[in-house]
Amino acid sequence: MPELPEVETTRRGIAPYIEGERVCGVVVRQPRLRWPVPARLKAALCGQTIDTVRRRGKYLLLESAAGTVILHLGMSGSLHVVEAGTSAEKHDHVDIIFANGCCLRLRDPRRFGAVLWTTRAAETHKLLQGLGPEPLSDVFDTDYLFTASRARRVSIKAFIMDSKVVVGVGNIYASESLFMAGIHPQTAAGRIGRVRYERLVRAIRQVLGKAIEQGGTTLRDFTNSEGKPGYFQQQLQVYGRAGEACLSCNGRIRSLQLGQRNTFYCPQCQR
């Protein structure tokens, strides 16, 4: 599933082509995605100018004076900028066509993505209103995460993957951040002290920042708006490396299941 770095990579890829551009057409070939594509989308969006392309968590927001298109890439979705009139392939479900000759195309083989429309402030939408702070924002700091963790018995990995606590720290990036911070993924969130949370906040920022610089992580389906994979997987320290040597201590990377997700860690480096 595309996580925050992949979605941010997509945002940066499509924004130069569609910000400030007028929508002149909408084509919905398959309205049955995770939620039905609104029937009013074409009428509402055509003629509008996309003022900004923002990201909130794993959602992309295409904002206009009339309202906001809320996009989610689901498990296997990707957005591509192609020339208007380019023939659609099997899994190309939604096109937003612009007067400058560009077409923003959603490709989603598994159809778990979403294309929604709201005329209210995007942050009040039911999918966004309960989200925690952005991990690269000033709001996300040691004081915030330490305070939010008090009396929490859930594992630290599950805690930082909770989108109500902080958005965008998916499975890969949680494993990598905990390794960098030297924290065992099974440790209860409420038992971790402020100093270790300071290291964790710093690690989360560094891991996500590096992943964005590398265009995200491609393990299966993700490609950016130009159809290229992300390259952060080449820098993974623990994720997917069970049984291999730790790059820090030369011990063996182990894996376990937490919350039905594979978790990778080094038992010597992470306590």
Wavefront OBJ file of the C-alpha trace (Angstrom):
o trace
v 0.000 0.000 0.000
v 1.384 3.457 -0.843
v 2.320 5.200 2.402
v 3.135 8.825 3.202
v 6.437 9.012 1.249
v 4.855 7.440 -1.822
v 1.829 9.749 -1.649
v 4.042 12.795 -1.129
v 6.165 11.698 -4.097
v 2.995 11.477 -6.162
v 1.854 14.925 -5.006
v 5.145 16.490 -6.005
v 4.983 14.739 -9.361
v 1.497 15.825 -10.387
v 1.313 19.321 -8.855
v 3.382 21.150 -11.516
v 1.064 19.878 -14.248
v -2.319 20.616 -12.692
v -1.990 23.467 -10.181
v -3.486 26.602 -11.676
v -5.030 24.618 -14.533
v -8.708 24.468 -15.506
v -10.588 21.171 -15.617
v -12.367 20.652 -18.917
v -13.461 17.042 -18.582
v -13.931 14.097 -16.235
v -14.168 10.486 -17.414
v -15.242 7.766 -14.978
v -14.847 4.322 -16.535
v -15.302 2.393 -13.299
v -17.263 4.119 -10.521
v -17.104 1.140 -8.152
v -13.922 1.766 -6.210
v -13.594 1.433 -2.424
v -16.443 3.924 -2.263
v -18.532 4.853 -5.320
v -17.198 7.777 -7.345
v -19.818 10.542 -6.851
v -22.135 10.879 -9.831
v -21.959 14.673 -9.492
v -18.152 14.796 -9.807
v -18.108 15.714 -13.510
v -20.676 18.491 -13.203
v -19.094 19.872 -10.048
v -15.476 19.823 -11.231
v -15.649 20.797 -14.895
v -14.803 24.457 -15.376
v -13.015 24.688 -12.032
v -9.339 25.565 -11.594
v -7.204 23.410 -9.306
v -5.724 25.991 -6.948
v -3.559 23.679 -4.856
v -2.604 20.022 -4.558
v -2.144 19.100 -0.909
v -1.523 15.916 1.037
v -3.132 15.006 4.359
v -1.814 11.722 5.641
v -2.240 9.302 2.740
v -4.934 11.413 1.059
v -4.337 13.805 -1.828
v -6.505 16.908 -1.943
v -7.150 18.720 -5.232
v -8.617 22.026 -4.092
v -10.742 24.386 -6.163
v -13.099 27.265 -5.395
v -16.099 24.944 -5.666
v -14.770 22.091 -3.549
v -12.067 19.467 -3.105
v -11.367 16.150 -4.813
v -10.183 13.658 -2.181
v -7.985 10.927 -3.665
v -6.683 7.772 -2.008
v -4.459 5.255 -3.785
v -5.690 2.234 -1.817
v -3.596 -0.933 -2.060
v -2.332 -0.683 -5.617
v -3.394 2.659 -7.050
v -1.200 5.200 -8.816
v -1.719 8.559 -10.483
v -0.136 9.380 -13.825
v -0.055 12.523 -15.909
v -0.596 11.627 -19.574
v -1.581 13.530 -22.666
v -5.318 13.982 -23.050
v -6.615 11.418 -25.498
v -4.081 8.734 -24.520
v -5.749 5.340 -24.799
v -6.828 3.918 -21.462
v -5.631 0.540 -20.250
v -7.608 -2.099 -18.372
v -7.231 -0.671 -14.869
v -7.411 3.049 -15.748
v -10.623 3.999 -13.959
v -10.826 7.802 -13.682
v -9.460 10.667 -15.813
v -9.441 14.369 -14.930
v -8.700 16.280 -18.125
v -7.241 19.792 -18.176
v -7.374 22.616 -20.685
v -3.558 22.549 -20.965
v -3.763 19.118 -22.623
v -2.811 17.083 -19.553
v -4.853 14.251 -18.111
v -4.567 13.046 -14.517
v -5.309 9.324 -14.633
v -6.020 6.970 -11.733
v -4.861 3.405 -12.305
v -6.017 0.963 -9.637
v -5.941 -2.798 -10.368
v -7.454 -3.816 -7.008
v -9.979 -0.962 -6.889
v -9.372 -0.162 -3.205
v -8.620 3.472 -4.002
v -11.060 6.359 -3.818
v -12.094 9.480 -5.712
v -14.464 11.585 -3.622
v -15.815 15.139 -3.689
v -16.627 17.553 -0.882
v -17.778 21.164 -0.869
v -16.866 21.599 2.801
v -13.434 22.136 4.322
v -11.531 18.943 3.532
v -10.364 18.468 7.135
v -13.991 18.148 8.265
v -14.599 15.153 5.999
v -15.214 11.958 7.964
v -12.098 10.320 6.497
v -9.817 13.155 7.587
v -11.292 14.726 10.694
v -9.843 12.202 13.163
v -6.317 12.119 11.787
v -3.324 12.857 13.989
v -0.597 15.390 13.169
v 1.735 15.182 10.208
v 5.038 13.580 11.274
v 7.102 16.222 9.467
v 5.193 19.142 11.004
v 6.168 21.203 14.056
v 3.167 19.802 15.967
v 4.744 16.353 15.997
v 7.448 16.621 18.648
v 8.729 14.822 21.726
v 6.263 16.482 24.115
v 3.311 15.529 21.934
v 4.255 11.876 21.447
v 5.381 11.348 25.041
v 2.159 12.851 26.436
v -0.037 10.868 24.036
v 1.674 7.628 25.085
v 1.077 7.832 28.833
v -0.807 4.830 30.237
v -0.933 3.213 26.805
v -0.336 -0.541 26.964
v -0.321 -1.068 23.200
v 3.042 -1.904 21.610
v 5.095 1.061 20.473
v 4.926 -0.157 16.861
v 1.134 -0.271 16.884
v 1.090 3.090 18.668
v 3.081 4.970 16.033
v 1.148 3.244 13.236
v -2.169 4.529 14.630
v -3.286 7.322 12.272
v -5.105 8.990 15.160
v -1.745 9.392 16.908
v 0.329 10.361 13.860
v -0.370 9.921 10.167
v 1.704 8.125 7.591
v 4.017 5.902 9.658
v 3.246 2.679 7.813
v 4.626 -0.776 8.459
v 7.920 -0.339 6.622
v 8.675 3.048 8.120
v 7.652 2.043 11.650
v 10.106 -0.892 11.594
v 12.896 1.282 10.227
v 12.257 4.132 12.690
v 12.217 1.840 15.719
v 15.490 0.279 14.605
v 17.099 3.693 14.206
v 15.827 4.712 17.671
v 16.980 1.425 19.274
v 13.493 0.542 20.598
v 12.077 -2.993 20.569
v 8.762 -2.998 18.642
v 6.915 -4.949 21.366
v 7.682 -2.467 24.150
v 4.521 -0.912 25.614
v 4.190 2.693 24.475
v 3.504 3.898 28.018
v 6.724 2.397 29.383
v 9.031 4.399 27.140
v 10.648 7.500 28.622
v 10.957 10.998 27.211
v 14.595 10.624 26.118
v 13.791 7.550 24.043
v 10.750 9.319 22.545
v 13.034 12.160 21.536
v 15.156 9.655 19.626
v 12.053 8.087 18.085
v 10.602 11.387 16.867
v 13.944 12.226 15.305
v 14.140 8.775 13.694
v 10.638 8.975 12.234
v 11.438 12.341 10.700
v 14.736 11.103 9.260
v 13.323 7.863 7.852
v 10.341 9.542 6.199
v 12.486 12.383 4.919
v 14.982 9.997 3.320
v 12.164 7.911 1.831
v 10.645 10.998 0.207
v 14.063 11.970 -1.194
v 14.330 8.491 -2.746
v 10.830 8.628 -4.236
v 9.300 6.197 -1.745
v 9.616 2.427 -1.463
v 8.607 -0.017 -4.187
v 8.058 -3.579 -2.969
v 5.182 -4.502 -5.285
v 2.934 -2.049 -7.082
v 3.985 1.525 -6.401
v 5.219 3.774 -9.206
v 5.311 7.555 -9.211
v 3.472 9.876 -11.588
v 6.091 9.151 -14.269
v 5.739 5.382 -13.876
v 9.077 5.018 -12.031
v 9.574 2.949 -8.842
v 10.773 4.311 -5.513
v 14.328 3.529 -4.451
v 14.213 3.686 -0.636
v 14.038 -0.124 -0.459
v 17.757 -0.108 -1.236
v 18.379 1.608 2.117
v 16.189 -0.579 4.328
v 18.023 -1.619 7.498
v 15.657 -4.262 8.896
v 12.416 -4.475 6.906
v 12.262 -7.664 4.829
v 15.711 -8.777 6.054
v 14.804 -11.558 8.512
v 17.734 -13.954 8.944
v 20.234 -11.528 7.427
v 23.048 -9.829 9.291
v 22.297 -6.569 11.080
v 24.193 -3.770 9.390
v 25.055 -2.276 12.799
v 26.025 -5.202 15.052
v 26.238 -8.165 12.631
v 23.609 -10.058 14.657
v 20.609 -11.640 12.950
v 17.513 -9.678 12.014
v 14.362 -11.336 13.327
v 10.695 -11.045 12.432
v 7.484 -11.426 14.401
v 3.788 -10.752 13.913
v 2.302 -7.664 15.552
v -1.271 -6.768 14.737
v -1.263 -9.198 11.788
v 1.731 -7.412 10.262
v 5.265 -8.659 9.830
v 7.639 -6.721 12.054
v 11.404 -6.761 11.588
v 13.952 -5.875 14.272
v 17.402 -6.554 15.646
v 17.203 -8.083 19.170
v 20.680 -6.789 20.024
v 20.256 -3.206 18.829
v 16.648 -2.762 19.968
v 15.733 -3.011 23.650
l 1 2 3 4 5 6 7 8 9 10 11 12 13 14 15 16 17 18 19 20 21 22 23 24 25 26 27 28 29 30 31 32 33 34 35 36 37 38 39 40 41 42 43 44 45 46 47 48 49 50 51 52 53 54 55 56 57 58 59 60 61 62 63 64 65 66 67 68 69 70 71 72 73 74 75 76 77 78 79 80 81 82 83 84 85 86 87 88 89 90 91 92 93 94 95 96 97 98 99 100 101 102 103 104 105 106 107 108 109 110 111 112 113 114 115 116 117 118 119 120 121 122 123 124 125 126 127 128 129 130 131 132 133 134 135 136 137 138 139 140 141 142 143 144 145 146 147 148 149 150 151 152 153 154 155 156 157 158 159 160 161 162 163 164 165 166 167 168 169 170 171 172 173 174 175 176 177 178 179 180 181 182 183 184 185 186 187 188 189 190 191 192 193 194 195 196 197 198 199 200 201 202 203 204 205 206 207 208 209 210 211 212 213 214 215 216 217 218 219 220 221 222 223 224 225 226 227 228 229 230 231 232 233 234 235 236 237 238 239 240 241 242 243 244 245 246 247 248 249 250 251 252 253 254 255 256 257 258 259 260 261 262 263 264 265 266 267 268 269 270 271
